[in-house]
């Protein structure tokens, strides 16, 4: 009977440790994803065109 209780405790401990590690990993990944800054730097030439409309 003692061995059966011991096995159940070990199984419960393993499940608890795995679930805590999974939750911490999920929270860390979520924090890293939300904490990133997205910067877009673009360079380009701006050409100004003047359009003349005349009514002749």
C-alpha distance matrix in Angstrom:
0.0 3.8 5.5 5.3 6.5 8.7 10.1 10.9 12.6 14.4 15.5 16.7 18.6 20.2 21.4 22.7 24.5 26.0 27.2 28.7 30.5 31.7 33.1 34.8 36.3 37.6 39.1 40.8 42.3 43.5 45.1 46.8 48.1 49.5 50.9 53.1 56.9 58.8 62.4 65.0 68.2 71.0 74.5 77.4 81.1 82.5 85.8 87.9 90.1 92.9 93.9 97.4 98.4 102.0 103.7 107.0
3.8 0.0 3.8 5.4 5.2 6.1 8.6 10.0 10.6 12.3 14.2 15.3 16.5 18.4 20.0 20.9 22.5 24.3 25.7 26.9 28.5 30.2 31.5 32.9 34.5 36.0 37.4 38.8 40.5 41.9 43.2 44.9 46.5 47.9 49.0 51.3 55.0 57.1 60.6 63.3 66.4 69.3 72.8 75.8 79.5 80.9 84.3 86.5 88.8 91.6 92.8 96.3 97.4 101.1 102.9 106.2
5.5 3.8 0.0 3.8 5.4 4.9 6.1 8.6 9.8 10.4 12.1 14.1 15.1 16.4 18.3 19.7 20.9 22.4 24.1 25.6 26.9 28.3 30.1 31.5 32.7 34.4 36.0 37.2 38.8 40.4 41.8 43.2 44.8 46.4 47.6 49.6 53.4 55.3 58.8 61.4 64.4 67.3 70.7 73.6 77.4 78.9 82.3 84.5 86.8 89.7 90.9 94.5 95.5 99.3 101.1 104.3
5.3 5.4 3.8 0.0 3.8 5.4 5.2 6.2 8.7 9.9 10.5 12.3 14.2 15.4 16.5 18.2 20.0 21.1 22.5 24.3 25.8 26.9 28.5 30.3 31.5 32.8 34.6 36.1 37.5 38.8 40.5 42.0 43.3 44.9 46.4 48.4 52.1 54.0 57.5 60.1 63.2 66.0 69.5 72.3 76.1 77.5 80.8 83.0 85.2 88.0 89.0 92.6 93.5 97.2 99.0 102.2
6.5 5.2 5.4 3.8 0.0 3.8 5.4 5.1 6.2 8.6 9.8 10.4 12.2 14.2 15.3 16.2 18.2 19.9 20.9 22.3 24.2 25.5 26.7 28.4 30.1 31.3 32.7 34.4 36.0 37.2 38.7 40.4 41.9 43.2 44.5 46.8 50.5 52.6 56.1 58.8 62.0 64.8 68.4 71.3 75.0 76.3 79.7 81.8 84.0 86.8 87.9 91.4 92.4 96.1 97.8 101.1
8.7 6.1 4.9 5.4 3.8 0.0 3.8 5.4 5.1 6.2 8.6 9.8 10.5 12.3 14.3 15.2 16.4 18.3 19.9 21.0 22.5 24.2 25.7 26.9 28.5 30.1 31.5 32.8 34.5 36.1 37.3 38.8 40.5 42.0 43.1 45.3 49.0 51.1 54.6 57.3 60.3 63.3 66.7 69.7 73.5 74.9 78.3 80.5 82.9 85.7 87.0 90.5 91.6 95.3 97.2 100.5
10.1 8.6 6.1 5.2 5.4 3.8 0.0 3.8 5.4 5.1 6.1 8.5 9.8 10.5 12.3 14.1 15.3 16.5 18.2 19.9 21.1 22.4 24.2 25.8 26.9 28.4 30.2 31.5 32.9 34.5 36.1 37.4 38.8 40.5 41.8 43.8 47.5 49.4 52.9 55.4 58.5 61.3 64.8 67.7 71.4 72.9 76.3 78.5 80.8 83.7 84.8 88.4 89.5 93.2 95.1 98.3
10.9 10.0 8.6 6.2 5.1 5.4 3.8 0.0 3.8 5.4 5.0 6.1 8.5 9.8 10.5 12.1 14.2 15.3 16.3 18.2 19.9 20.9 22.3 24.2 25.6 26.7 28.4 30.1 31.4 32.7 34.4 36.0 37.3 38.7 40.2 42.4 46.1 48.0 51.6 54.1 57.3 60.1 63.7 66.5 70.3 71.6 74.9 77.0 79.2 82.0 83.1 86.6 87.6 91.3 93.0 96.3
12.6 10.6 9.8 8.7 6.2 5.1 5.4 3.8 0.0 3.8 5.4 5.0 6.1 8.6 9.8 10.3 12.1 14.1 15.2 16.3 18.2 19.7 20.9 22.4 24.1 25.5 26.8 28.3 30.1 31.4 32.7 34.4 36.0 37.3 38.5 40.8 44.5 46.6 50.1 52.9 56.0 59.0 62.5 65.4 69.2 70.5 73.9 76.0 78.4 81.2 82.4 85.9 87.0 90.6 92.5 95.8
14.4 12.3 10.4 9.9 8.6 6.2 5.1 5.4 3.8 0.0 3.8 5.4 5.1 6.2 8.6 9.8 10.5 12.2 14.1 15.3 16.5 18.2 19.9 21.1 22.4 24.2 25.7 26.8 28.5 30.1 31.5 32.8 34.5 36.1 37.2 39.2 43.0 45.0 48.5 51.1 54.2 57.1 60.5 63.5 67.3 68.8 72.2 74.4 76.8 79.7 81.0 84.5 85.7 89.4 91.4 94.6
15.5 14.2 12.1 10.5 9.8 8.6 6.1 5.0 5.4 3.8 0.0 3.8 5.4 5.2 6.2 8.6 10.0 10.6 12.2 14.3 15.5 16.4 18.3 20.1 21.1 22.4 24.3 25.7 27.0 28.5 30.2 31.6 32.9 34.6 36.0 37.9 41.7 43.5 47.0 49.6 52.7 55.5 59.0 61.8 65.6 67.0 70.3 72.5 74.8 77.7 78.8 82.4 83.4 87.1 89.0 92.2
16.7 15.3 14.1 12.3 10.4 9.8 8.5 6.1 5.0 5.4 3.8 0.0 3.8 5.5 5.1 6.1 8.6 9.9 10.5 12.2 14.2 15.2 16.4 18.2 19.8 20.9 22.4 24.2 25.7 26.8 28.4 30.1 31.5 32.8 34.2 36.5 40.2 42.2 45.8 48.4 51.6 54.5 58.1 61.0 64.7 65.9 69.3 71.3 73.6 76.4 77.5 81.0 82.1 85.8 87.6 90.9
18.6 16.5 15.1 14.2 12.2 10.5 9.8 8.5 6.1 5.1 5.4 3.8 0.0 3.8 5.4 5.0 6.1 8.5 9.8 10.5 12.2 14.0 15.3 16.4 18.1 19.8 21.0 22.3 24.2 25.6 26.8 28.4 30.1 31.5 32.6 34.8 38.6 40.7 44.2 47.0 50.1 53.1 56.6 59.6 63.3 64.7 68.1 70.2 72.7 75.5 76.8 80.3 81.5 85.2 87.2 90.5
20.2 18.4 16.4 15.4 14.2 12.3 10.5 9.8 8.6 6.2 5.2 5.5 3.8 0.0 3.8 5.4 5.2 6.1 8.5 9.9 10.6 12.1 14.2 15.4 16.3 18.2 19.9 21.0 22.4 24.2 25.7 26.9 28.4 30.2 31.4 33.3 37.0 38.9 42.4 45.0 48.1 51.0 54.4 57.4 61.1 62.6 66.0 68.3 70.6 73.6 74.8 78.4 79.6 83.3 85.3 88.6
21.4 20.0 18.3 16.5 15.3 14.3 12.3 10.5 9.8 8.6 6.2 5.1 5.4 3.8 0.0 3.8 5.6 5.2 6.0 8.5 9.9 10.4 12.1 14.2 15.2 16.3 18.2 19.8 21.0 22.3 24.1 25.6 26.8 28.4 30.0 31.9 35.7 37.5 41.1 43.6 46.9 49.7 53.2 56.0 59.8 61.1 64.4 66.5 68.8 71.6 72.8 76.3 77.4 81.1 83.0 86.2
22.7 20.9 19.7 18.2 16.2 15.2 14.1 12.1 10.3 9.8 8.6 6.1 5.0 5.4 3.8 0.0 3.8 5.5 5.2 6.1 8.6 9.8 10.6 12.3 14.1 15.3 16.5 18.2 20.0 21.0 22.4 24.2 25.7 26.9 28.3 30.6 34.3 36.4 40.0 42.8 46.0 48.9 52.5 55.4 59.1 60.3 63.8 65.8 68.2 70.9 72.2 75.7 76.8 80.5 82.4 85.8
24.5 22.5 20.9 20.0 18.2 16.4 15.3 14.2 12.1 10.5 10.0 8.6 6.1 5.2 5.6 3.8 0.0 3.8 5.5 5.2 6.1 8.5 10.0 10.6 12.2 14.2 15.4 16.4 18.3 19.9 21.0 22.4 24.2 25.8 26.7 28.8 32.6 34.8 38.2 41.0 44.1 47.1 50.5 53.6 57.3 58.7 62.2 64.4 66.8 69.7 71.1 74.6 75.9 79.7 81.7 85.0
26.0 24.3 22.4 21.1 19.9 18.3 16.5 15.3 14.1 12.2 10.6 9.9 8.5 6.1 5.2 5.5 3.8 0.0 3.8 5.5 5.2 6.1 8.6 9.9 10.4 12.2 14.2 15.2 16.4 18.2 19.9 21.0 22.4 24.3 25.6 27.3 31.1 33.0 36.4 39.0 42.2 45.0 48.5 51.4 55.2 56.6 60.0 62.2 64.6 67.5 68.8 72.4 73.6 77.3 79.4 82.6
27.2 25.7 24.1 22.5 20.9 19.9 18.2 16.3 15.2 14.1 12.2 10.5 9.8 8.5 6.0 5.2 5.5 3.8 0.0 3.8 5.4 5.0 6.1 8.6 9.8 10.4 12.2 14.1 15.3 16.4 18.2 19.9 21.0 22.4 24.1 26.2 29.9 31.7 35.4 38.0 41.3 44.1 47.7 50.6 54.3 55.5 58.8 60.9 63.2 66.0 67.2 70.7 71.8 75.5 77.5 80.7
28.7 26.9 25.6 24.3 22.3 21.0 19.9 18.2 16.3 15.3 14.3 12.2 10.5 9.9 8.5 6.1 5.2 5.5 3.8 0.0 3.8 5.4 5.2 6.2 8.5 9.9 10.6 12.2 14.2 15.3 16.4 18.2 19.9 21.1 22.2 24.6 28.3 30.5 34.1 37.0 40.1 43.2 46.7 49.7 53.4 54.6 58.1 60.1 62.6 65.3 66.7 70.2 71.4 75.1 77.2 80.5
30.5 28.5 26.9 25.8 24.2 22.5 21.1 19.9 18.2 16.5 15.5 14.2 12.2 10.6 9.9 8.6 6.1 5.2 5.4 3.8 0.0 3.8 5.5 5.1 6.1 8.5 9.9 10.4 12.2 14.1 15.2 16.4 18.2 19.9 20.8 22.8 26.5 28.7 32.1 34.9 37.9 41.0 44.4 47.5 51.2 52.6 56.1 58.3 60.8 63.7 65.1 68.7 70.1 73.8 76.0 79.2
31.7 30.2 28.3 26.9 25.5 24.2 22.4 20.9 19.7 18.2 16.4 15.2 14.0 12.1 10.4 9.8 8.5 6.1 5.0 5.4 3.8 0.0 3.8 5.5 5.1 6.1 8.6 9.9 10.6 12.2 14.2 15.4 16.5 18.3 19.8 21.6 25.3 27.1 30.7 33.3 36.5 39.3 42.9 45.8 49.5 50.8 54.2 56.3 58.7 61.6 62.8 66.4 67.6 71.4 73.4 76.6
33.1 31.5 30.1 28.5 26.7 25.7 24.2 22.3 20.9 19.9 18.3 16.4 15.3 14.2 12.1 10.6 10.0 8.6 6.1 5.2 5.5 3.8 0.0 3.8 5.4 5.1 6.1 8.5 9.9 10.5 12.2 14.2 15.3 16.4 18.0 20.3 24.0 26.0 29.7 32.4 35.7 38.7 42.3 45.2 48.9 49.9 53.3 55.3 57.7 60.4 61.7 65.2 66.4 70.1 72.1 75.4
34.8 32.9 31.5 30.3 28.4 26.9 25.8 24.2 22.4 21.1 20.1 18.2 16.4 15.4 14.2 12.3 10.6 9.9 8.6 6.2 5.1 5.5 3.8 0.0 3.8 5.4 5.1 6.0 8.5 9.8 10.4 12.1 14.1 15.3 16.2 18.5 22.2 24.6 28.0 31.0 34.1 37.3 40.8 43.8 47.5 48.7 52.2 54.2 56.8 59.6 61.1 64.6 66.0 69.7 71.9 75.2
36.3 34.5 32.7 31.5 30.1 28.5 26.9 25.6 24.1 22.4 21.1 19.8 18.1 16.3 15.2 14.1 12.2 10.4 9.8 8.5 6.1 5.1 5.4 3.8 0.0 3.8 5.5 5.1 6.1 8.5 9.9 10.6 12.2 14.3 15.3 16.9 20.7 22.7 26.1 28.9 31.9 34.9 38.4 41.5 45.2 46.6 50.0 52.2 54.7 57.6 59.1 62.7 64.1 67.9 70.1 73.3
37.6 36.0 34.4 32.8 31.3 30.1 28.4 26.7 25.5 24.2 22.4 20.9 19.8 18.2 16.3 15.3 14.2 12.2 10.4 9.9 8.5 6.1 5.1 5.4 3.8 0.0 3.8 5.5 5.2 6.1 8.6 10.0 10.6 12.3 14.1 15.9 19.6 21.3 25.0 27.6 30.9 33.8 37.4 40.2 43.9 45.1 48.5 50.5 52.9 55.7 57.0 60.5 61.8 65.5 67.6 70.8
39.1 37.4 36.0 34.6 32.7 31.5 30.2 28.4 26.8 25.7 24.3 22.4 21.0 19.9 18.2 16.5 15.4 14.2 12.2 10.6 9.9 8.6 6.1 5.1 5.5 3.8 0.0 3.8 5.5 5.1 6.1 8.5 9.8 10.5 12.0 14.5 18.1 20.3 23.9 26.9 30.2 33.2 36.8 39.8 43.4 44.4 47.9 49.7 52.3 55.0 56.4 59.8 61.2 64.9 67.0 70.3
40.8 38.8 37.2 36.1 34.4 32.8 31.5 30.1 28.3 26.8 25.7 24.2 22.3 21.0 19.8 18.2 16.4 15.2 14.1 12.2 10.4 9.9 8.5 6.0 5.1 5.5 3.8 0.0 3.8 5.4 5.1 6.1 8.6 10.0 10.4 12.5 16.2 18.6 22.0 25.1 28.1 31.3 34.8 37.9 41.6 42.8 46.4 48.4 51.1 53.9 55.5 59.1 60.6 64.3 66.6 69.8
42.3 40.5 38.8 37.5 36.0 34.5 32.9 31.4 30.1 28.5 27.0 25.7 24.2 22.4 21.0 20.0 18.3 16.4 15.3 14.2 12.2 10.6 9.9 8.5 6.1 5.2 5.5 3.8 0.0 3.8 5.5 5.1 6.1 8.6 9.9 11.1 14.8 16.6 20.1 22.8 26.0 29.0 32.5 35.5 39.2 40.5 44.0 46.1 48.6 51.5 53.0 56.6 58.1 61.8 64.1 67.3
43.5 41.9 40.4 38.8 37.2 36.1 34.5 32.7 31.4 30.1 28.5 26.8 25.6 24.2 22.3 21.0 19.9 18.2 16.4 15.3 14.1 12.2 10.5 9.8 8.5 6.1 5.1 5.4 3.8 0.0 3.8 5.5 5.1 6.2 8.5 10.4 13.9 15.7 19.4 22.2 25.6 28.5 32.1 35.0 38.6 39.5 43.0 44.9 47.3 50.0 51.4 54.9 56.2 60.0 62.1 65.4
45.1 43.2 41.8 40.5 38.7 37.3 36.1 34.4 32.7 31.5 30.2 28.4 26.8 25.7 24.1 22.4 21.0 19.9 18.2 16.4 15.2 14.2 12.2 10.4 9.9 8.6 6.1 5.1 5.5 3.8 0.0 3.8 5.4 5.2 5.9 8.7 12.2 14.8 18.2 21.4 24.6 27.8 31.4 34.4 38.0 38.9 42.4 44.3 47.0 49.6 51.2 54.7 56.2 59.9 62.1 65.4
46.8 44.9 43.2 42.0 40.4 38.8 37.4 36.0 34.4 32.8 31.6 30.1 28.4 26.9 25.6 24.2 22.4 21.0 19.9 18.2 16.4 15.4 14.2 12.1 10.6 10.0 8.5 6.1 5.1 5.5 3.8 0.0 3.8 5.5 5.2 6.4 10.2 12.6 15.9 19.0 22.0 25.3 28.7 31.9 35.5 36.7 40.3 42.4 45.1 48.0 49.7 53.2 54.9 58.6 61.0 64.2
48.1 46.5 44.8 43.3 41.9 40.5 38.8 37.3 36.0 34.5 32.9 31.5 30.1 28.4 26.8 25.7 24.2 22.4 21.0 19.9 18.2 16.5 15.3 14.1 12.2 10.6 9.8 8.6 6.1 5.1 5.4 3.8 0.0 3.8 5.6 5.8 9.2 10.8 14.4 17.2 20.5 23.5 27.1 30.0 33.6 34.7 38.2 40.2 42.7 45.5 47.1 50.6 52.1 55.9 58.1 61.4
49.5 47.9 46.4 44.9 43.2 42.0 40.5 38.7 37.3 36.1 34.6 32.8 31.5 30.2 28.4 26.9 25.8 24.3 22.4 21.1 19.9 18.3 16.4 15.3 14.3 12.3 10.5 10.0 8.6 6.2 5.2 5.5 3.8 0.0 3.8 5.7 8.4 10.5 14.1 17.1 20.5 23.5 27.2 30.0 33.5 34.2 37.7 39.4 42.0 44.6 46.2 49.6 51.0 54.7 57.0 60.3
50.9 49.0 47.6 46.4 44.5 43.1 41.8 40.2 38.5 37.2 36.0 34.2 32.6 31.4 30.0 28.3 26.7 25.6 24.1 22.2 20.8 19.8 18.0 16.2 15.3 14.1 12.0 10.4 9.9 8.5 5.9 5.2 5.6 3.8 0.0 3.8 6.6 9.7 12.8 16.3 19.2 22.6 26.1 29.2 32.6 33.5 37.1 38.9 41.8 44.4 46.2 49.7 51.3 55.0 57.4 60.7
53.1 51.3 49.6 48.4 46.8 45.3 43.8 42.4 40.8 39.2 37.9 36.5 34.8 33.3 31.9 30.6 28.8 27.3 26.2 24.6 22.8 21.6 20.3 18.5 16.9 15.9 14.5 12.5 11.1 10.4 8.7 6.4 5.8 5.7 3.8 0.0 3.8 6.4 9.6 12.9 15.9 19.3 22.7 25.8 29.4 30.5 34.2 36.2 39.0 41.8 43.7 47.2 49.0 52.7 55.2 58.4
56.9 55.0 53.4 52.1 50.5 49.0 47.5 46.1 44.5 43.0 41.7 40.2 38.6 37.0 35.7 34.3 32.6 31.1 29.9 28.3 26.5 25.3 24.0 22.2 20.7 19.6 18.1 16.2 14.8 13.9 12.2 10.2 9.2 8.4 6.6 3.8 0.0 3.8 6.3 9.9 12.7 16.2 19.5 22.7 26.1 27.1 30.8 32.7 35.6 38.4 40.4 43.8 45.7 49.4 52.0 55.2
58.8 57.1 55.3 54.0 52.6 51.1 49.4 48.0 46.6 45.0 43.5 42.2 40.7 38.9 37.5 36.4 34.8 33.0 31.7 30.5 28.7 27.1 26.0 24.6 22.7 21.3 20.3 18.6 16.6 15.7 14.8 12.6 10.8 10.5 9.7 6.4 3.8 0.0 3.8 6.7 10.0 13.1 16.7 19.6 23.2 24.2 27.8 29.8 32.6 35.5 37.4 40.9 42.8 46.5 49.1 52.2
62.4 60.6 58.8 57.5 56.1 54.6 52.9 51.6 50.1 48.5 47.0 45.8 44.2 42.4 41.1 40.0 38.2 36.4 35.4 34.1 32.1 30.7 29.7 28.0 26.1 25.0 23.9 22.0 20.1 19.4 18.2 15.9 14.4 14.1 12.8 9.6 6.3 3.8 0.0 3.8 6.4 9.8 13.2 16.3 19.8 21.0 24.7 26.8 29.8 32.7 34.8 38.3 40.4 44.1 46.9 49.9
65.0 63.3 61.4 60.1 58.8 57.3 55.4 54.1 52.9 51.1 49.6 48.4 47.0 45.0 43.6 42.8 41.0 39.0 38.0 37.0 34.9 33.3 32.4 31.0 28.9 27.6 26.9 25.1 22.8 22.2 21.4 19.0 17.2 17.1 16.3 12.9 9.9 6.7 3.8 0.0 3.8 6.4 10.1 12.9 16.5 17.8 21.4 23.7 26.5 29.6 31.7 35.3 37.4 41.1 44.0 46.9
68.2 66.4 64.4 63.2 62.0 60.3 58.5 57.3 56.0 54.2 52.7 51.6 50.1 48.1 46.9 46.0 44.1 42.2 41.3 40.1 37.9 36.5 35.7 34.1 31.9 30.9 30.2 28.1 26.0 25.6 24.6 22.0 20.5 20.5 19.2 15.9 12.7 10.0 6.4 3.8 0.0 3.8 6.8 10.2 13.7 15.3 19.0 21.5 24.6 27.7 30.1 33.7 36.1 39.8 42.8 45.5
71.0 69.3 67.3 66.0 64.8 63.3 61.3 60.1 59.0 57.1 55.5 54.5 53.1 51.0 49.7 48.9 47.1 45.0 44.1 43.2 41.0 39.3 38.7 37.3 34.9 33.8 33.2 31.3 29.0 28.5 27.8 25.3 23.5 23.5 22.6 19.3 16.2 13.1 9.8 6.4 3.8 0.0 3.8 6.6 10.3 12.1 15.6 18.4 21.3 24.6 26.9 30.6 33.0 36.7 39.7 42.4
74.5 72.8 70.7 69.5 68.4 66.7 64.8 63.7 62.5 60.5 59.0 58.1 56.6 54.4 53.2 52.5 50.5 48.5 47.7 46.7 44.4 42.9 42.3 40.8 38.4 37.4 36.8 34.8 32.5 32.1 31.4 28.7 27.1 27.2 26.1 22.7 19.5 16.7 13.2 10.1 6.8 3.8 0.0 3.7 7.2 9.6 13.0 16.0 19.1 22.5 25.1 28.6 31.4 35.0 38.2 40.6
77.4 75.8 73.6 72.3 71.3 69.7 67.7 66.5 65.4 63.5 61.8 61.0 59.6 57.4 56.0 55.4 53.6 51.4 50.6 49.7 47.5 45.8 45.2 43.8 41.5 40.2 39.8 37.9 35.5 35.0 34.4 31.9 30.0 30.0 29.2 25.8 22.7 19.6 16.3 12.9 10.2 6.6 3.7 0.0 3.8 6.4 9.6 12.8 15.6 19.1 21.7 25.3 28.0 31.6 34.8 37.2
81.1 79.5 77.4 76.1 75.0 73.5 71.4 70.3 69.2 67.3 65.6 64.7 63.3 61.1 59.8 59.1 57.3 55.2 54.3 53.4 51.2 49.5 48.9 47.5 45.2 43.9 43.4 41.6 39.2 38.6 38.0 35.5 33.6 33.5 32.6 29.4 26.1 23.2 19.8 16.5 13.7 10.3 7.2 3.8 0.0 3.8 6.3 9.7 12.6 16.1 18.8 22.3 25.3 28.7 32.1 34.3
82.5 80.9 78.9 77.5 76.3 74.9 72.9 71.6 70.5 68.8 67.0 65.9 64.7 62.6 61.1 60.3 58.7 56.6 55.5 54.6 52.6 50.8 49.9 48.7 46.6 45.1 44.4 42.8 40.5 39.5 38.9 36.7 34.7 34.2 33.5 30.5 27.1 24.2 21.0 17.8 15.3 12.1 9.6 6.4 3.8 0.0 3.8 6.5 9.6 12.9 15.8 19.2 22.1 25.6 29.0 31.3
85.8 84.3 82.3 80.8 79.7 78.3 76.3 74.9 73.9 72.2 70.3 69.3 68.1 66.0 64.4 63.8 62.2 60.0 58.8 58.1 56.1 54.2 53.3 52.2 50.0 48.5 47.9 46.4 44.0 43.0 42.4 40.3 38.2 37.7 37.1 34.2 30.8 27.8 24.7 21.4 19.0 15.6 13.0 9.6 6.3 3.8 0.0 3.8 6.3 9.8 12.7 16.0 19.1 22.5 25.9 28.1
87.9 86.5 84.5 83.0 81.8 80.5 78.5 77.0 76.0 74.4 72.5 71.3 70.2 68.3 66.5 65.8 64.4 62.2 60.9 60.1 58.3 56.3 55.3 54.2 52.2 50.5 49.7 48.4 46.1 44.9 44.3 42.4 40.2 39.4 38.9 36.2 32.7 29.8 26.8 23.7 21.5 18.4 16.0 12.8 9.7 6.5 3.8 0.0 3.8 6.6 9.8 12.9 16.1 19.4 22.9 25.2
90.1 88.8 86.8 85.2 84.0 82.9 80.8 79.2 78.4 76.8 74.8 73.6 72.7 70.6 68.8 68.2 66.8 64.6 63.2 62.6 60.8 58.7 57.7 56.8 54.7 52.9 52.3 51.1 48.6 47.3 47.0 45.1 42.7 42.0 41.8 39.0 35.6 32.6 29.8 26.5 24.6 21.3 19.1 15.6 12.6 9.6 6.3 3.8 0.0 3.8 6.4 9.7 12.9 16.2 19.6 21.8
92.9 91.6 89.7 88.0 86.8 85.7 83.7 82.0 81.2 79.7 77.7 76.4 75.5 73.6 71.6 70.9 69.7 67.5 66.0 65.3 63.7 61.6 60.4 59.6 57.6 55.7 55.0 53.9 51.5 50.0 49.6 48.0 45.5 44.6 44.4 41.8 38.4 35.5 32.7 29.6 27.7 24.6 22.5 19.1 16.1 12.9 9.8 6.6 3.8 0.0 3.8 6.4 9.8 12.9 16.5 18.7
93.9 92.8 90.9 89.0 87.9 87.0 84.8 83.1 82.4 81.0 78.8 77.5 76.8 74.8 72.8 72.2 71.1 68.8 67.2 66.7 65.1 62.8 61.7 61.1 59.1 57.0 56.4 55.5 53.0 51.4 51.2 49.7 47.1 46.2 46.2 43.7 40.4 37.4 34.8 31.7 30.1 26.9 25.1 21.7 18.8 15.8 12.7 9.8 6.4 3.8 0.0 3.8 6.5 9.9 13.3 15.6
97.4 96.3 94.5 92.6 91.4 90.5 88.4 86.6 85.9 84.5 82.4 81.0 80.3 78.4 76.3 75.7 74.6 72.4 70.7 70.2 68.7 66.4 65.2 64.6 62.7 60.5 59.8 59.1 56.6 54.9 54.7 53.2 50.6 49.6 49.7 47.2 43.8 40.9 38.3 35.3 33.7 30.6 28.6 25.3 22.3 19.2 16.0 12.9 9.7 6.4 3.8 0.0 3.8 6.5 10.1 12.3
98.4 97.4 95.5 93.5 92.4 91.6 89.5 87.6 87.0 85.7 83.4 82.1 81.5 79.6 77.4 76.8 75.9 73.6 71.8 71.4 70.1 67.6 66.4 66.0 64.1 61.8 61.2 60.6 58.1 56.2 56.2 54.9 52.1 51.0 51.3 49.0 45.7 42.8 40.4 37.4 36.1 33.0 31.4 28.0 25.3 22.1 19.1 16.1 12.9 9.8 6.5 3.8 0.0 3.8 6.8 9.5
102.0 101.1 99.3 97.2 96.1 95.3 93.2 91.3 90.6 89.4 87.1 85.8 85.2 83.3 81.1 80.5 79.7 77.3 75.5 75.1 73.8 71.4 70.1 69.7 67.9 65.5 64.9 64.3 61.8 60.0 59.9 58.6 55.9 54.7 55.0 52.7 49.4 46.5 44.1 41.1 39.8 36.7 35.0 31.6 28.7 25.6 22.5 19.4 16.2 12.9 9.9 6.5 3.8 0.0 3.8 6.0
103.7 102.9 101.1 99.0 97.8 97.2 95.1 93.0 92.5 91.4 89.0 87.6 87.2 85.3 83.0 82.4 81.7 79.4 77.5 77.2 76.0 73.4 72.1 71.9 70.1 67.6 67.0 66.6 64.1 62.1 62.1 61.0 58.1 57.0 57.4 55.2 52.0 49.1 46.9 44.0 42.8 39.7 38.2 34.8 32.1 29.0 25.9 22.9 19.6 16.5 13.3 10.1 6.8 3.8 0.0 3.8
107.0 106.2 104.3 102.2 101.1 100.5 98.3 96.3 95.8 94.6 92.2 90.9 90.5 88.6 86.2 85.8 85.0 82.6 80.7 80.5 79.2 76.6 75.4 75.2 73.3 70.8 70.3 69.8 67.3 65.4 65.4 64.2 61.4 60.3 60.7 58.4 55.2 52.2 49.9 46.9 45.5 42.4 40.6 37.2 34.3 31.3 28.1 25.2 21.8 18.7 15.6 12.3 9.5 6.0 3.8 0.0
